[in-house]
Structures are given as C-alpha cells and as structure tokens.
C-alpha cells in the first residue's frame, strides 16, 4: 500500500474503478508508462498522432478520468495526453515533492521529454491549473497556450471549506455527498456516477493538506502566451473574484470568464476551450 491511501484494500478498490473507466474510454487511446525522476507516470494518449499536442492536468483527488466527457471534442483536433499527476489517486507514482519547490516543473520536463514534446498547449483544473501556471512561469518556451479551470495559486484559498468537509464527515455516505456538493460544487443529482466515484476516492484516499503556493504578481506578468481562465462565481475553494482580478491585472491579453452560479466543479467547457486552443 502507498502512503496516499488509508488501506491496501481501499487502494485496490479505487484503482479497480479507475481501470474500469479507462477500459470504457470514449475514444481509442494508448496507455503509456513514462519514467521520471519522481517515479513512473501514467499518461493516456489519444487523438491523431500528427496533431498538435495538448496536455491535460487534472485536479487534486482525481485522475485522467475527469476528462472523459471532454476528450471526444479535443481528440478530433489534438494529440491529447491526459497525465495522471503524481501523488494523486491515479496510476502514477505516489510521490509528493513540496509544492513551489520546482520539482513539479522538473517532473513535467521528464514527461514531455520522454514523449518528445518540445512545446505544448496545456489545460488544467484546480491543482492542475496551478501546475499549468507554475510550468508556464518556469518554462514559458515550452508552453504555447494555457486554459485553466478554477486554478489554484491566484485567488485566495478558502480554508473554511475544510471545516465544512469535517462537519459532514460523521454522516457517512450522505455526508460525503453533501461535502462534494458544498465543497467541490459537484451536482450530485446531475452527475451521480461522478459523485459516487469521488465519494469512493475520498473514503480511501489521503488528500494533500498543503496550501497551494500563491503566484506573485511578477510571476503572473511573465505569462505572455495566450491564456483562458474560467472560474465559477460560487467557488467554495478559491476566491474566484480575486482570481479574475489578479489575472486581468497581470497577464496581458488573458481571457477571463466568470460563470455565475457555478462552484468549483466546472463542466461544459470542451467546445469553448477547443475554439480557444485552435485560434
């Protein structure tokens, strides 16, 4: 058992369910195992081999499965590489180097180098949005475009959300569903399969507890490539108004979209992001 799970049995159940999702992937895909300095990294590759490369970085407590609904749109136009982030409940190594240490940029260097990708577009969500922005500030020459959903590291991180999750914790399955709705913004009724899988993950998985480092204005000003930032106005995890304000002030030419009535879980962006990436 790896240290990111509470038990070996729980780890097996989470990964079994994940592998079922991979087996039902909506488009033909290759399963790649990439060696890196942080351990083996799993990458799901799909779309035309000669199409422009697009790297996907999921959020915390998730894996490449979160992109299953978007991939059919993107894989028509791009060679898509959905990366399982290290230290999360996917098929990559459980390593969790310190955020903000430069280790994640070096890890992504290893992934891209192994895949022979010199320059890529990146789509990231939440933690994956932080990783995308972190990489772009440190390796701007390797990033052509960025689209991020509810990215961490820009607006204020709301720590009260942890108290909300703890309040629901004693109430079993019902509590987990209420927490997913209140904290992550998952529509439990509209997305029952997603809610069920996330409830399973957070029953057995130990999430990160470290705050995401906040990017200083000077770092955000280095983001001169085209950027699209999408946030939910009701995000319970990050201050979306603060995110929008800081991006508009620092990242020249960035597109910022604030979705009213939307929380941390943002869906329905596959086609707008495709259009942005194709510009």
SEVOVEX-36998 format. One record per residue: residue in one letter; x, y, z of N, C-alpha, C in turn. Coordinates in Angstrom, 1 decimal. Atoms other than C-alpha are relative to their C-alpha. Layout:
N
SITE;rest;n.xx;n.yy;n.zz;ca.xx;ca.yy;ca.zz;c.xx;c.yy;c.zz
SITE;A;X;Y;Z;X;Y;Z;X;Y;Z
...
This chain:
279
SITE;rest;n.xx;n.yy;n.zz;ca.xx;ca.yy;ca.zz;c.xx;c.yy;c.zz
SITE;X;0.8;-1.2;0.0;0.0;0.0;0.0;0.9;1.3;0.0
SITE;X;-0.8;-1.2;0.0;1.3;3.5;-0.8;-0.6;0.9;1.1
SITE;X;0.4;-0.8;-1.2;1.1;6.2;1.9;-1.2;1.0;-0.3
SITE;X;1.0;-1.0;0.3;-1.5;8.3;0.0;-1.4;-0.7;0.2
SITE;X;1.3;0.7;-0.3;-4.2;5.6;0.8;-0.1;-0.4;1.5
SITE;X;0.2;0.3;-1.4;-5.7;4.7;4.2;0.2;-1.5;0.2
SITE;X;-0.1;1.5;-0.1;-5.6;0.9;3.4;0.3;-0.6;-1.3
SITE;X;-0.3;0.6;1.2;-4.4;-1.5;0.8;-1.3;-0.4;-0.7
SITE;X;1.2;0.4;0.6;-7.9;-2.7;0.2;-0.7;1.2;-0.7
SITE;X;0.6;-1.2;0.6;-9.1;0.8;-0.4;0.7;0.5;-1.2
SITE;X;-0.8;-0.3;1.2;-6.3;1.5;-2.8;-0.4;-0.9;-1.2
SITE;X;0.3;0.9;1.1;-7.2;-1.6;-4.8;-1.4;0.3;-0.6
SITE;X;1.4;-0.3;0.5;-10.9;-0.6;-5.0;0.0;1.3;-0.8
SITE;X;0.0;-1.3;0.7;-10.2;3.0;-6.1;0.6;-0.3;-1.4
SITE;X;-0.6;0.2;1.3;-7.8;1.8;-8.8;-0.8;-1.0;-0.9
SITE;X;0.8;0.9;0.8;-10.1;-1.0;-9.9;-1.1;0.8;-0.7
SITE;X;1.1;-0.8;0.6;-12.9;1.5;-10.5;0.6;0.9;-1.1
SITE;X;-0.6;-0.9;1.0;-10.5;3.8;-12.3;0.3;-0.8;-1.3
SITE;X;-0.3;0.8;1.1;-9.3;1.0;-14.6;-1.3;-0.4;-0.8
SITE;X;1.3;0.2;0.8;-13.0;0.3;-15.5;-0.3;1.2;-0.8
SITE;X;0.3;-1.2;0.8;-13.3;3.9;-16.6;1.0;0.1;-1.2
SITE;X;-1.0;0.0;1.1;-10.1;3.6;-18.7;-0.4;-1.0;-1.1
SITE;X;0.5;1.1;0.9;-11.5;0.4;-20.3;-1.1;0.5;-0.9
SITE;X;1.2;-0.5;0.8;-14.6;2.4;-21.4;0.3;1.4;-0.5
SITE;X;-0.3;-1.3;0.5;-12.7;5.4;-22.6;-0.7;0.3;-1.3
SITE;X;0.9;-0.3;1.2;-14.8;7.2;-25.3;0.7;0.0;-1.3
SITE;X;-0.7;0.0;1.3;-12.1;7.3;-28.0;1.2;-1.0;0.2
SITE;X;-1.1;0.9;-0.1;-9.3;4.9;-28.9;1.2;0.7;0.7
SITE;X;-1.1;-0.6;-0.7;-6.3;5.5;-26.6;1.1;-1.0;0.3
SITE;X;-1.2;0.8;-0.4;-2.8;4.3;-25.7;0.3;0.3;1.5
SITE;X;-0.4;-0.1;-1.4;-1.7;3.7;-22.1;1.5;0.0;0.1
SITE;X;-1.4;-0.2;0.0;1.8;5.0;-21.6;0.5;0.0;1.4
SITE;X;-0.7;-0.1;-1.3;4.2;4.5;-18.7;1.3;0.7;-0.2
SITE;X;-1.1;-0.9;0.2;6.7;7.3;-18.5;0.9;0.0;1.2
SITE;X;-0.9;-0.1;-1.2;9.8;7.1;-16.3;0.4;1.5;0.2
SITE;X;-0.4;-1.3;-0.4;10.5;10.3;-14.4;0.8;0.0;1.3
SITE;X;-0.8;0.0;-1.3;12.7;11.4;-11.5;-0.8;-0.2;1.2
SITE;X;0.9;0.2;-1.1;9.7;11.2;-9.3;-0.7;-1.4;0.0
SITE;X;0.6;1.3;0.2;8.8;7.7;-10.4;-0.9;-0.1;-1.2
SITE;X;0.8;0.2;1.2;6.6;6.2;-13.1;-1.2;0.9;-0.1
SITE;X;1.2;-0.9;0.2;3.9;8.5;-14.6;-0.8;-0.6;-1.1
SITE;X;1.0;0.6;1.0;0.8;7.2;-16.4;-0.5;1.1;-0.8
SITE;X;0.5;-0.9;1.0;-0.3;9.0;-19.5;-0.9;-0.7;-0.9
SITE;X;1.0;0.5;0.9;-3.4;8.4;-21.5;0.1;0.8;-1.3
SITE;X;-0.1;-0.8;1.3;-2.8;9.4;-25.2;-1.0;-0.4;-1.0
SITE;X;1.1;0.2;1.0;-5.5;9.8;-27.8;0.0;1.1;-1.0
SITE;X;0.0;-1.0;1.1;-6.2;11.7;-31.0;1.1;-0.3;-1.0
SITE;X;-1.0;0.3;1.1;-4.2;11.8;-34.3;1.4;0.2;0.5
SITE;X;-1.4;-0.1;-0.5;-0.5;11.2;-33.7;0.7;1.2;-0.6
SITE;X;-0.7;-1.2;0.6;0.4;14.1;-36.0;-0.7;1.3;0.3
SITE;X;0.7;-1.2;-0.3;-2.0;16.6;-34.5;0.8;0.8;1.1
SITE;X;-0.7;-0.8;-1.1;-0.8;19.5;-32.2;-0.2;-0.6;1.4
SITE;X;0.1;0.7;-1.3;-0.1;18.2;-28.7;-0.7;0.9;1.0
SITE;X;0.8;-0.7;-1.1;-2.4;19.1;-25.8;0.2;-0.9;1.3
SITE;X;-0.2;0.7;-1.3;-1.5;18.1;-22.2;-1.1;0.4;1.0
SITE;X;1.1;-0.2;-1.0;-4.3;17.7;-19.6;0.5;-0.3;1.4
SITE;X;-0.4;0.2;-1.4;-3.6;18.1;-15.9;-1.2;0.2;0.9
SITE;X;1.2;0.1;-0.8;-6.4;17.1;-13.5;0.2;0.6;1.3
SITE;X;0.0;-0.6;-1.3;-7.3;18.4;-10.1;0.4;-1.0;1.1
SITE;X;-0.3;0.8;-1.2;-6.5;17.1;-6.6;-1.1;-1.0;0.3
SITE;X;1.0;1.1;-0.3;-8.2;13.8;-5.6;-0.6;-0.5;-1.2
SITE;X;0.5;0.5;1.3;-8.7;12.9;-9.2;1.0;-0.6;-0.8
SITE;X;-0.9;0.6;0.9;-7.1;11.4;-12.2;-0.5;0.3;-1.4
SITE;X;0.4;-0.3;1.3;-7.4;11.4;-16.0;-1.4;-0.2;-0.3
SITE;X;1.5;0.3;0.2;-11.0;10.1;-15.7;-0.8;1.3;-0.1
SITE;X;0.8;-1.3;0.0;-12.1;13.7;-15.1;-0.2;0.6;-1.4
SITE;X;0.0;-0.6;1.4;-11.5;14.5;-18.8;-0.9;-0.9;-1.0
SITE;X;0.7;0.9;0.9;-13.7;11.6;-20.2;-1.1;0.7;-0.8
SITE;X;1.1;-0.6;0.8;-16.5;13.9;-21.2;0.5;1.1;-1.0
SITE;X;-0.6;-1.1;0.9;-14.2;16.5;-22.9;0.8;-0.6;-1.1
SITE;X;-1.0;0.6;0.9;-11.8;14.2;-24.7;-0.6;-0.2;-1.4
SITE;X;0.5;0.2;1.4;-14.1;13.3;-27.7;0.1;1.3;-0.8
SITE;X;-0.1;-1.2;0.7;-14.1;17.0;-28.6;1.4;0.4;-0.3
SITE;X;-1.4;-0.4;0.2;-10.4;17.7;-28.1;0.8;-1.0;-0.9
SITE;X;-0.7;1.0;0.7;-9.2;14.4;-29.6;-0.2;0.0;-1.5
SITE;X;0.3;-0.2;1.4;-10.7;15.3;-33.0;1.1;0.9;-0.6
SITE;X;-0.9;-1.1;0.5;-8.2;18.2;-33.3;1.4;0.0;0.6
SITE;X;-1.3;0.0;-0.7;-5.3;17.4;-31.0;0.5;-1.4;0.3
SITE;X;-0.5;1.2;-0.6;-3.0;14.7;-29.9;0.0;0.2;1.5
SITE;X;0.3;-0.3;-1.4;-4.2;14.6;-26.3;0.8;-0.9;0.9
SITE;X;-0.8;0.8;-1.0;-2.0;13.5;-23.4;-0.6;0.3;1.4
SITE;X;0.6;-0.2;-1.3;-4.0;13.1;-20.2;0.9;-0.6;1.1
SITE;X;-1.1;0.4;-0.9;-1.4;12.9;-17.4;-0.6;-0.3;1.4
SITE;X;0.4;0.2;-1.4;-2.1;11.3;-14.0;1.1;0.7;0.8
SITE;X;-0.9;-0.7;-0.8;-0.5;13.7;-11.6;0.6;-0.9;1.1
SITE;X;-0.7;0.7;-1.1;2.0;12.2;-9.1;-0.7;0.4;1.3
SITE;X;0.5;-0.3;-1.3;0.7;11.9;-5.6;-1.5;0.0;0.1
SITE;X;1.5;0.0;0.0;-3.0;11.6;-6.6;-0.5;-1.4;-0.3
SITE;X;0.5;1.3;0.1;-5.3;8.6;-6.9;-0.2;-0.5;-1.4
SITE;X;-0.1;0.6;1.3;-4.3;7.5;-10.4;1.0;-1.1;-0.1
SITE;X;-1.0;1.0;0.2;-1.7;5.2;-11.8;1.4;0.5;-0.1
SITE;X;-1.4;-0.5;-0.1;1.3;7.4;-11.3;0.6;-0.2;1.4
SITE;X;-0.6;0.2;-1.3;3.8;7.2;-8.5;-0.6;0.9;1.1
SITE;X;0.6;-0.8;-1.2;2.6;8.4;-5.0;0.9;1.2;0.4
SITE;X;-1.0;-1.0;-0.4;5.5;10.9;-4.8;-0.8;1.4;0.1
SITE;X;0.6;-1.4;-0.2;4.5;14.4;-3.4;1.1;0.9;0.4
SITE;X;-1.0;-1.0;-0.4;7.5;16.7;-3.5;-0.7;1.3;0.4
SITE;X;0.6;-1.2;-0.5;7.0;20.1;-2.0;-0.5;0.9;-1.1
SITE;X;0.5;-0.9;1.0;4.8;22.4;-4.0;0.8;1.3;0.1
SITE;X;-0.8;-1.2;0.0;6.6;25.5;-5.1;1.5;-0.2;0.1
SITE;X;-1.5;0.3;-0.1;10.0;23.7;-4.9;0.7;0.0;-1.4
SITE;X;-0.5;0.2;1.3;10.4;23.5;-8.7;0.0;-1.4;-0.4
SITE;X;0.0;1.4;0.3;10.1;19.7;-8.5;-1.1;-0.4;-1.0
SITE;X;1.1;0.4;0.9;6.8;19.6;-10.4;0.3;0.5;-1.5
SITE;X;-0.4;-0.4;1.3;8.2;21.6;-13.3;1.1;-1.0;-0.6
SITE;X;-1.0;1.0;0.5;11.2;19.2;-13.5;-0.7;-1.3;-0.3
SITE;X;0.7;1.2;0.3;8.8;16.3;-13.4;-0.7;0.1;-1.3
SITE;X;0.6;-0.2;1.3;6.8;17.7;-16.3;1.0;0.0;-1.1
SITE;X;-1.1;0.1;0.9;10.1;18.2;-18.1;0.2;-1.4;-0.4
SITE;X;-0.3;1.4;0.3;10.7;14.5;-17.8;-1.1;-0.6;-0.9
SITE;X;1.1;0.6;0.8;7.2;13.6;-19.1;0.0;0.5;-1.4
SITE;X;0.0;-0.5;1.4;7.4;15.9;-22.1;1.2;-0.4;-0.8
SITE;X;-1.2;0.5;0.7;11.0;14.9;-22.9;-0.2;-1.4;-0.5
SITE;X;0.2;1.4;0.4;10.0;11.2;-22.9;-0.9;-0.1;-1.2
SITE;X;1.0;0.0;1.1;7.1;12.0;-25.2;0.5;0.7;-1.2
SITE;X;-0.6;-0.8;1.1;9.4;14.1;-27.5;-0.9;1.2;-0.3
SITE;X;0.9;-1.1;0.2;7.2;17.1;-27.0;0.8;1.3;0.4
SITE;X;-0.8;-1.2;-0.3;9.1;20.4;-27.2;-0.9;1.2;0.5
SITE;X;0.9;-1.1;-0.4;6.1;22.8;-26.9;-1.4;-0.5;-0.1
SITE;X;1.3;0.5;-0.1;2.6;22.1;-25.9;-1.0;1.0;0.5
SITE;X;1.1;-0.7;-0.7;-0.8;23.6;-25.0;-0.4;-0.8;1.2
SITE;X;0.4;0.7;-1.3;-2.0;22.8;-21.5;-1.4;0.4;0.4
SITE;X;1.2;-0.3;-0.7;-5.4;22.5;-20.0;0.1;-0.6;1.4
SITE;X;-0.1;0.5;-1.4;-5.5;22.2;-16.2;-1.2;0.5;0.8
SITE;X;1.1;-0.3;-0.9;-8.2;22.2;-13.5;0.5;0.0;1.5
SITE;X;-0.3;0.0;-1.5;-7.7;23.3;-9.8;1.5;-0.2;0.2
SITE;X;-1.5;0.3;-0.2;-4.4;21.8;-8.7;0.7;-0.1;-1.4
SITE;X;-0.6;0.1;1.3;-3.8;21.0;-12.4;0.1;1.4;-0.6
SITE;X;-0.2;-1.4;0.4;-4.4;24.7;-13.1;1.2;0.6;0.6
SITE;X;-1.2;-0.5;-0.7;-1.8;25.6;-10.5;1.3;-0.6;-0.7
SITE;X;-1.1;0.6;0.7;0.6;23.1;-12.2;0.3;0.6;-1.4
SITE;X;-0.1;-0.6;1.3;-0.1;24.5;-15.6;0.6;1.4;0.1
SITE;X;-0.6;-1.3;-0.1;0.6;28.1;-14.5;1.4;0.0;0.6
SITE;X;-1.3;0.2;-0.5;3.6;27.0;-12.5;1.0;-0.3;-1.1
SITE;X;-0.9;0.4;1.1;5.1;25.3;-15.5;0.2;1.1;-1.0
SITE;X;-0.1;-1.1;1.0;4.3;28.2;-17.8;0.9;1.2;0.5
SITE;X;-0.9;-1.1;-0.5;6.1;30.7;-15.5;1.4;-0.4;0.1
SITE;X;-1.4;0.5;0.0;9.2;28.5;-15.3;0.5;-0.5;-1.3
SITE;X;-0.4;0.5;1.3;9.2;27.1;-18.8;-0.8;0.6;-1.1
SITE;X;0.9;-0.7;1.0;7.5;29.7;-21.0;0.2;-0.4;-1.4
SITE;X;-0.3;0.4;1.4;9.3;28.5;-24.1;-0.6;-1.3;-0.4
SITE;X;0.6;1.3;0.3;7.6;25.1;-23.8;-1.5;0.0;0.0
SITE;X;1.5;0.0;-0.2;4.0;26.3;-23.4;-0.5;1.0;-1.1
SITE;X;0.5;-0.8;1.0;2.1;27.6;-26.4;-1.3;0.8;0.4
SITE;X;1.2;-0.5;-0.5;-1.3;28.2;-24.8;-0.4;-0.7;1.3
SITE;X;0.5;0.6;-1.3;-3.0;27.6;-21.4;-1.5;0.3;0.1
SITE;X;1.4;-0.2;-0.4;-6.6;27.1;-20.5;-0.2;-0.6;1.4
SITE;X;0.1;0.5;-1.3;-7.3;26.7;-16.8;-1.4;0.2;0.6
SITE;X;1.2;-0.1;-0.7;-10.4;26.0;-14.8;0.2;0.1;1.5
SITE;X;-0.2;-0.2;-1.5;-10.7;27.2;-11.2;1.4;-0.2;0.5
SITE;X;-1.4;0.3;-0.4;-6.9;27.4;-10.9;0.3;0.4;1.4
SITE;X;-0.5;-0.4;-1.3;-5.2;27.4;-7.6;1.2;0.9;-0.2
SITE;X;-1.2;-0.8;0.0;-2.4;29.8;-6.7;-0.2;1.4;-0.4
SITE;X;0.2;-1.4;0.5;-4.0;33.0;-7.9;-0.9;0.8;1.0
SITE;X;0.9;-0.6;-1.0;-7.1;33.9;-5.8;0.2;-0.6;1.4
SITE;X;-0.2;0.4;-1.4;-7.2;33.5;-2.0;-0.6;-1.4;0.1
SITE;X;0.5;1.4;-0.3;-7.6;29.8;-0.9;-0.9;0.1;1.2
SITE;X;0.9;-0.1;-1.1;-10.6;29.5;1.3;0.1;-1.2;1.0
SITE;X;-0.3;1.1;-0.9;-9.6;27.4;4.3;-1.3;-0.5;0.8
SITE;X;1.2;0.4;-0.7;-13.1;27.4;5.9;-0.7;-1.2;-0.7
SITE;X;0.6;1.2;0.7;-14.0;24.8;3.2;0.4;-1.3;0.7
SITE;X;-0.4;1.2;-0.7;-12.1;22.3;5.3;-0.9;-0.3;1.2
SITE;X;0.9;0.2;-1.2;-14.3;22.9;8.3;-1.3;-0.5;-0.5
SITE;X;1.3;0.5;0.5;-17.4;22.3;6.1;0.1;-1.5;-0.3
SITE;X;-0.2;1.4;0.3;-15.9;19.0;4.9;0.0;-0.8;1.3
SITE;X;-0.1;0.7;-1.2;-15.2;18.0;8.5;-1.4;-0.1;0.7
SITE;X;1.3;0.0;-0.6;-18.7;18.9;9.7;-0.9;-1.2;-0.6
SITE;X;0.8;1.1;0.7;-20.2;16.4;7.1;0.6;-1.4;0.2
SITE;X;-0.7;1.3;-0.1;-17.6;13.7;7.8;-0.7;-1.1;0.8
SITE;X;0.6;1.0;-0.8;-19.5;11.9;10.6;-1.3;-0.6;-0.6
SITE;X;1.3;0.4;0.5;-22.6;11.4;8.4;0.1;-1.0;-1.1
SITE;X;-0.1;1.1;0.9;-21.3;8.6;6.3;-0.1;0.4;-1.5
SITE;X;0.2;-0.2;1.5;-22.3;8.3;2.6;-0.7;1.3;-0.3
SITE;X;0.7;-1.2;0.2;-24.8;11.1;2.9;0.9;1.2;0.2
SITE;X;-0.9;-1.1;-0.3;-22.2;13.4;4.5;1.0;0.2;-1.2
SITE;X;-1.0;-0.1;1.1;-19.7;12.6;1.7;-0.7;0.7;-1.2
SITE;X;0.7;-0.7;1.2;-22.3;13.6;-1.0;-0.3;1.4;0.3
SITE;X;0.3;-1.4;-0.3;-23.2;16.8;0.9;1.3;0.8;-0.1
SITE;X;-1.3;-0.6;0.0;-19.5;17.6;1.2;0.4;0.3;-1.5
SITE;X;-0.3;-0.1;1.4;-19.0;17.0;-2.6;-0.8;1.2;-0.6
SITE;X;0.9;-1.1;0.5;-21.9;19.4;-3.3;0.5;1.3;0.6
SITE;X;-0.3;-1.3;-0.6;-20.9;22.1;-0.8;1.4;0.5;-0.3
SITE;X;-1.5;-0.4;0.1;-17.1;22.0;-1.2;0.4;0.0;-1.4
SITE;X;-0.5;0.2;1.4;-16.4;20.7;-4.7;-0.9;0.6;-1.0
SITE;X;0.9;-0.6;1.0;-19.5;22.1;-6.3;-0.5;-1.1;-1.0
SITE;X;0.5;1.0;0.9;-20.4;18.7;-7.8;-1.5;-0.1;0.1
SITE;X;1.4;0.1;0.0;-24.0;18.4;-8.8;-0.3;-1.5;0.1
SITE;X;0.2;1.5;-0.3;-24.8;15.0;-7.2;-1.1;-0.6;-0.8
SITE;X;1.2;0.6;0.7;-28.2;14.6;-8.9;0.3;0.0;-1.5
SITE;X;-0.3;0.0;1.5;-26.9;15.6;-12.4;1.1;-1.0;-0.3
SITE;X;-1.1;0.8;0.3;-23.7;13.6;-12.1;0.2;-1.1;1.1
SITE;X;-0.1;1.0;-1.0;-24.4;10.6;-9.9;1.2;-0.9;-0.1
SITE;X;-1.2;0.9;0.1;-21.6;8.4;-11.3;1.2;0.7;0.4
SITE;X;-1.1;-0.8;-0.4;-19.1;11.2;-10.8;0.0;0.1;1.6
SITE;X;0.1;-0.2;-1.5;-20.3;11.8;-7.2;0.3;-1.3;0.7
SITE;X;-0.3;1.4;-0.6;-20.2;8.0;-6.5;1.5;-0.3;0.0
SITE;X;-1.5;0.3;0.1;-16.6;7.7;-7.7;0.8;0.9;1.0
SITE;X;-0.8;-0.9;-0.9;-15.4;10.8;-5.8;-0.3;-0.4;1.5
SITE;X;0.2;0.5;-1.4;-17.1;9.5;-2.6;0.8;-1.2;0.3
SITE;X;-0.9;1.1;-0.2;-15.2;6.3;-3.1;1.4;0.4;0.3
SITE;X;-1.4;-0.5;-0.1;-11.9;8.1;-3.6;0.2;0.5;1.4
SITE;X;-0.3;-0.7;-1.3;-12.3;10.2;-0.5;-0.3;-0.8;1.2
SITE;X;0.1;0.9;-1.1;-13.3;7.3;1.6;1.3;-0.7;0.3
SITE;X;-1.2;0.8;-0.1;-9.9;5.6;1.0;1.3;0.8;-0.2
SITE;X;-1.2;-0.8;0.4;-7.5;8.4;-0.2;0.3;1.1;1.0
SITE;X;-0.4;-1.1;-0.9;-5.5;10.8;1.9;0.4;1.2;-0.9
SITE;X;-0.3;-1.1;0.8;-5.7;14.2;0.2;1.1;0.9;0.5
SITE;X;-1.0;-0.9;-0.4;-3.0;16.8;0.2;-0.6;1.0;1.0
SITE;X;0.5;-1.0;-0.9;-3.2;19.2;3.1;0.8;1.3;-0.1
SITE;X;-0.9;-1.2;0.2;-0.5;21.8;2.0;-0.8;1.0;-0.9
SITE;X;0.5;-1.1;0.8;-1.8;25.1;0.8;0.7;0.1;-1.4
SITE;X;-0.7;-0.2;1.3;-1.1;25.8;-2.9;0.7;1.4;0.1
SITE;X;-0.7;-1.3;0.0;1.6;28.5;-3.1;-0.6;1.0;-1.0
SITE;X;0.6;-1.1;0.8;0.3;31.8;-4.4;1.1;0.6;-0.9
SITE;X;-1.0;-0.6;0.9;2.0;33.2;-7.5;0.1;1.5;0.2
SITE;X;-0.1;-1.5;-0.1;3.4;36.7;-7.0;-0.4;0.7;-1.3
SITE;X;0.3;-0.8;1.2;2.4;39.4;-9.5;1.1;-0.1;-1.0
SITE;X;-1.1;0.0;0.9;5.8;39.3;-11.0;0.0;-1.3;-0.8
SITE;X;0.1;1.3;0.8;5.4;35.6;-12.0;-1.1;0.0;-0.9
SITE;X;1.1;-0.1;0.9;2.0;36.2;-13.4;0.2;0.9;-1.2
SITE;X;-0.3;-0.9;1.2;3.3;39.0;-15.6;0.9;-0.6;-1.0
SITE;X;-0.8;0.7;1.0;5.6;36.6;-17.3;-0.8;-0.8;-1.0
SITE;X;0.9;0.8;0.8;2.6;34.8;-18.8;-0.5;0.8;-1.2
SITE;X;0.3;-0.7;1.2;2.6;36.3;-22.2;-0.6;-0.8;-1.1
SITE;X;0.6;0.9;1.0;1.3;33.3;-24.1;-1.5;0.2;0.1
SITE;X;1.5;-0.1;-0.2;-2.5;33.2;-24.8;-0.5;-0.9;1.1
SITE;X;0.5;0.6;-1.2;-4.4;32.3;-21.7;-1.5;0.2;0.1
SITE;X;1.4;-0.1;-0.3;-8.0;31.5;-20.9;-0.2;-0.6;1.4
SITE;X;0.3;0.3;-1.4;-9.1;31.4;-17.3;-1.5;0.0;0.2
SITE;X;1.4;0.1;-0.2;-12.5;30.1;-16.4;-0.2;-0.3;1.5
SITE;X;0.2;0.2;-1.4;-13.8;30.4;-12.8;-1.5;0.0;0.3
SITE;X;1.4;0.0;-0.5;-17.1;29.7;-11.0;-0.2;1.1;1.0
SITE;X;0.2;-1.1;-0.9;-18.5;32.7;-9.2;-0.3;-0.5;1.4
SITE;X;0.3;0.6;-1.3;-19.6;30.4;-6.3;1.0;-1.0;0.5
SITE;X;-1.1;1.0;-0.4;-16.3;28.5;-5.9;0.2;0.1;1.5
SITE;X;-0.1;0.1;-1.5;-16.1;27.4;-2.3;1.5;-0.2;0.4
SITE;X;-1.4;0.3;-0.3;-12.3;26.6;-2.6;0.9;1.2;-0.2
SITE;X;-0.9;-1.2;0.3;-10.8;29.7;-4.2;-0.9;1.2;-0.2
SITE;X;0.7;-1.3;0.3;-11.8;33.3;-4.3;0.0;0.3;-1.4
SITE;X;0.0;-0.1;1.4;-12.8;33.4;-7.9;0.0;1.5;-0.5
SITE;X;-0.1;-1.4;0.3;-13.3;37.2;-7.9;1.4;0.5;0.1
SITE;X;-1.5;-0.4;-0.1;-9.7;37.6;-6.7;0.8;-0.6;-1.1
SITE;X;-0.7;0.7;1.1;-8.5;35.1;-9.3;-0.2;0.9;-1.3
SITE;X;0.3;-0.8;1.2;-10.2;37.1;-12.1;0.7;1.3;0.0
SITE;X;-0.6;-1.3;-0.1;-9.0;40.4;-10.8;1.5;0.0;-0.2
SITE;X;-1.5;0.0;0.1;-5.3;39.4;-10.5;0.4;-0.4;-1.4
SITE;X;-0.4;0.3;1.4;-5.2;37.7;-13.9;-0.2;1.1;-0.9
SITE;X;0.3;-1.2;0.9;-6.8;40.7;-15.6;1.1;1.1;0.2
SITE;X;-0.9;-1.1;-0.3;-4.3;43.0;-13.9;1.4;-0.4;-0.4
SITE;X;-1.4;0.4;0.2;-1.1;40.9;-14.6;0.3;-0.7;-1.3
SITE;X;-0.2;0.8;1.2;-1.5;38.6;-17.5;-0.5;0.7;-1.3
SITE;X;0.4;-0.8;1.2;-1.5;40.7;-20.7;-0.8;-0.8;-1.0
SITE;X;0.8;0.6;1.1;-4.3;39.7;-23.1;-0.7;-1.3;0.5
SITE;X;0.7;1.2;-0.5;-5.7;36.9;-20.9;-1.5;0.1;-0.2
SITE;X;1.4;0.0;0.0;-9.3;35.9;-21.5;-0.5;-0.6;1.4
SITE;X;0.5;0.5;-1.3;-11.2;35.6;-18.2;-1.5;-0.1;0.0
SITE;X;1.4;0.3;0.0;-14.6;34.0;-17.9;-0.5;-0.3;1.4
SITE;X;0.6;0.3;-1.3;-16.6;34.1;-14.7;-1.4;-0.5;-0.2
SITE;X;1.2;0.6;0.2;-19.5;31.7;-14.7;-0.9;0.2;1.2
SITE;X;0.9;-0.3;-1.1;-22.4;32.9;-12.5;-0.7;-1.3;0.5
SITE;X;0.8;1.2;-0.6;-24.0;30.3;-10.1;0.8;-1.3;-0.1
SITE;X;-0.8;1.2;0.1;-21.1;27.8;-10.7;1.0;0.0;1.1
SITE;X;-0.9;0.2;-1.1;-19.0;26.4;-8.0;1.4;-0.5;-0.5
SITE;X;-1.3;0.4;0.4;-15.6;24.7;-8.1;0.1;-1.0;-1.1
SITE;X;0.0;1.0;1.1;-16.6;21.9;-10.4;-0.6;0.7;-1.3
SITE;X;0.4;-0.7;1.2;-16.8;23.4;-13.9;-0.1;-1.0;-1.2
SITE;X;0.2;0.9;1.1;-18.2;21.4;-16.8;-0.5;0.8;-1.2
SITE;X;0.6;-0.6;1.2;-19.4;22.1;-20.4;0.9;1.0;-0.7
SITE;X;-1.0;-0.9;0.6;-16.2;23.9;-21.4;0.8;-0.6;-1.2
SITE;X;-0.8;0.7;1.0;-14.9;21.4;-24.0;0.0;0.8;-1.3
SITE;X;0.0;-0.6;1.3;-16.0;23.3;-27.1;0.5;1.5;0.1
SITE;X;-0.7;-1.3;-0.1;-15.1;26.9;-25.9;1.5;-0.1;0.1
SITE;X;-1.4;0.2;-0.1;-11.7;25.6;-24.9;0.6;-0.4;-1.3
SITE;X;-0.5;0.4;1.4;-11.3;23.9;-28.3;0.2;1.2;-0.9
SITE;X;-0.1;-1.2;0.9;-12.0;27.1;-30.1;1.1;0.9;0.4
SITE;X;-1.2;-0.8;-0.4;-9.5;29.0;-27.9;1.3;-0.6;-0.4
SITE;X;-1.3;0.7;0.4;-6.8;26.4;-28.5;0.3;0.1;-1.5
SITE;X;-0.2;0.0;1.4;-7.4;26.5;-32.2;0.3;1.4;-0.6
SITE;X;-0.1;-1.4;0.5;-7.1;30.3;-32.5;1.5;0.2;-0.5
